[in-house]
Amino acid sequence: MKIDKNRIVAKGEWKYGGITPCLIVVQQEDTWPGSGDFEDPPEITEDRKVACFSVWYENPSSKGNFNAGGGYFLSLEEAIEEITNKTEL
């Protein structure tokens, strides 16, 4: 995932394995990705245009590469709460 520095609204650090420092970024988005699953109803399958936030974790062995997504959230507060509950910032 290529992070758009102009869309970053929050960032922090976590320690992979309790040792290796890695960045976490929260990025403002305008599309909530759909599931892509044909068995889901259309409102879940298709991408939706909606203001939201995505969370991305930096790869501990490849600095600057954000390849692990932490989900999409409707508010910045929800995104930060989710990060705080799962990691030590």
C-alpha positions as CSV (number, residue, x, y, z in Angstrom):
1,M,0.0,0.0,0.0
2,K,1.4,3.4,-1.0
3,I,0.6,5.9,1.7
4,D,-0.5,9.3,0.5
5,K,1.3,11.7,2.9
6,N,-1.3,14.4,2.2
7,R,-4.1,12.2,3.5
8,I,-2.4,11.1,6.8
9,V,-4.5,12.5,9.7
10,A,-2.7,10.6,12.6
11,K,0.3,8.5,13.1
12,G,2.0,6.6,15.9
13,E,4.5,3.9,16.6
14,W,4.3,0.3,17.8
15,K,6.9,-2.2,18.5
16,Y,6.7,-5.4,16.5
17,G,7.5,-8.3,18.8
18,G,7.9,-5.7,21.6
19,I,11.2,-4.7,20.0
20,T,11.2,-3.4,16.4
21,P,9.7,0.1,16.1
22,C,7.2,0.4,13.2
23,L,4.9,3.2,12.1
24,I,1.1,3.1,12.2
25,V,-0.8,5.7,10.1
26,V,-4.4,6.7,9.8
27,Q,-5.3,7.9,6.4
28,Q,-8.4,9.8,5.3
29,E,-10.3,8.0,2.5
30,D,-13.3,8.7,0.3
31,T,-14.1,5.1,-0.6
32,W,-15.2,2.3,1.7
33,P,-14.1,-0.9,0.0
34,G,-16.7,-3.5,-0.7
35,S,-16.3,-7.2,0.1
36,G,-16.2,-8.3,-3.6
37,D,-18.1,-11.4,-2.6
38,F,-20.9,-12.2,-5.0
39,E,-22.9,-13.8,-2.2
40,D,-23.1,-10.6,-0.3
41,P,-25.9,-8.0,-1.0
42,P,-24.9,-5.2,-3.4
43,E,-24.5,-2.6,-0.7
44,I,-21.8,-4.8,0.9
45,T,-20.2,-6.2,-2.3
46,E,-19.6,-2.9,-4.0
47,D,-17.3,-0.1,-3.0
48,R,-19.1,2.9,-1.5
49,K,-18.3,6.6,-1.8
50,V,-18.2,7.7,1.9
51,A,-15.8,9.7,4.0
52,C,-13.9,7.3,6.2
53,F,-10.4,6.4,7.6
54,S,-8.1,3.5,7.0
55,V,-5.4,2.2,9.3
56,W,-2.1,0.9,7.9
57,Y,0.9,-0.8,9.7
58,E,4.4,-0.6,8.5
59,N,6.2,-3.8,7.6
60,P,8.9,-4.3,10.3
61,S,11.4,-5.7,7.8
62,S,10.7,-3.2,5.1
63,K,10.6,0.4,6.4
64,G,8.2,2.6,4.4
65,N,6.2,-0.3,3.2
66,F,2.7,-0.4,4.7
67,N,1.4,-3.8,3.7
68,A,-0.8,-4.6,6.7
69,G,-4.2,-3.0,6.8
70,G,-5.9,-2.4,10.1
71,G,-9.4,-1.8,8.8
72,Y,-11.7,1.1,7.7
73,F,-13.6,3.3,10.2
74,L,-16.3,6.0,9.9
75,S,-14.6,8.3,12.3
76,L,-11.0,9.2,13.3
77,E,-11.9,8.5,16.9
78,E,-13.0,4.9,16.0
79,A,-9.8,4.3,14.1
80,I,-7.6,5.5,17.0
81,E,-9.6,3.6,19.5
82,E,-9.1,0.4,17.5
83,I,-5.4,1.0,17.2
84,T,-5.1,1.8,20.9
85,N,-6.9,-1.4,21.9
86,K,-4.7,-3.6,19.7
87,T,-1.2,-2.0,20.0
88,E,0.9,0.1,22.3
89,L,1.4,3.5,20.7
